[in-house]
Amino acid sequence: MTTRTIVELHILQTVPPSNLNRDDTGTPKSAVYGGVRRARVSSQAWKRATRRTFQNILDPRDLGVRTRRLAELLGKRIRELDVSISETDAWALAAETVTAATGAKMEPPKRNTKDECPEPAPEGKYLIFLSTRQLDALAELAVQGRDDIKTFFKNKENKAAAKQHANSRHSIDIALFGRMVADASDINVDAAAQVAHAISVHRADVESDYYTAVDDHKEREDDDAGAGMIGTVEFNSATLYRYAALDVDLLRKNLGKGLREDESADAPVRRAVEAFVHGFAESLPTGKINTFGHHTLPDAVVVKVRSSRPVNFVGAFERPCRADQDAGGYVREASERLAKQIPAIETAFGADDDTLTWVTRAGDDTEPLASLGTELPLRELVSAVGAEVERRQKGAA
């Protein structure tokens, strides 16, 4: 049997009245599971939140940018390499270079014909994810072809170089979350990380808050005494089960050689794993956060490192938890359910002999989870997972 390295995260997190992730009508997203309506936060929302935490964890050189405005971004780098190139010419060079590298056409955005502002930079029709190092390499290539960029990329070697630059030295976030380029599927990147939609462990109903806003400046004392504005905002509250799995072997393949010239291939893999565990655990979607201030951290984080396939333990909550009639709350029952479900599944189907488990938890209600593995504060847990992944990768090399 082929040995793999899989990192799993199982998280219980309680959020107060909030609207973390809403649909097109402004209602908090939901899903039916176990026959009842649950609060739901989409995987995309939590991946975006995780990526945002990377800005505080990782060196900017290890990250990428996903945008339609690549011509503007690349044009800035071109001008940093050669200040004699005008902004407009840099945009043109960038647009041709992006097209050569990704197949995506860059065109000026639609604008009001009465607009007297300067012509804007070309934009793509969809988002493209490129790493900092890929953008730097493409900028250098564009400057090489500055005299006649169209003719430059008619040369097969130059066009192949552009595509190669876009398909090597991937940033950590591209390696983790993947990339799809509609016009050049051969430079797509399969995501090493899988993130489930977070759902509440219990039934969750949507409520509505009616609010008013007062006009601070009224012309006369006899002005209308009513509100200056009225409206409603919908919200719910929930104890969520969050799950993610990371294929470390695919992550290593996506990253390729070291992101930095002076490091081995093992260093960025460990750095990426630790950033993902740390970032996913502490991240939080910010939908309506100024309205609700839902700044919470997880009640418990359970991390496993396996040698086979990932396992989602959401089945522990297929039968929804019920709040204690006297004391209320869902965390205690959710912790008890998860603490029973994990060993039950692993016993029934056979857990890997070398599976390791770490737990970070807070409060008495999460005590049942302590039996699952080694208890550590989150920072120490992150380091322990990184060290174990590094050990397994070196052993497999």
Secondary structure, DSSP 8 states (H G I E B T S, - for coil): -----EEEEEEEEEEEEE-SSB-TTS-B-EEEETTEEEEEE-HHHHHHHHHHHHHHHS-GGG-EEEES-HHHHHHHHHHHH-TTS-HHHHHHHHHHHHHHHH----B-----TT--S-----B-SS-EEEEHHHHHHHHHHHHHTTT-HHHHHHSHHHHHHHHHHHTSS--HHHHHH-B--TT-GGG-B--SEEE--EEESB----EEEEEEE--S--SSTTS--S-SEEEEEEEEEEEEEEEEEEEHHHHHHHH-S-SSTTS-SHHHHHHHHHHHHHHHHH----TTHHHH------SEEEEEEESS-----GGGGSS-B---TTT--SHHHHHHHHHHHHHHHHHHHT--TT-EEEEEE-SGGGGGGGGGSEE--HHHHHHHHHHHHHHHHHHH-
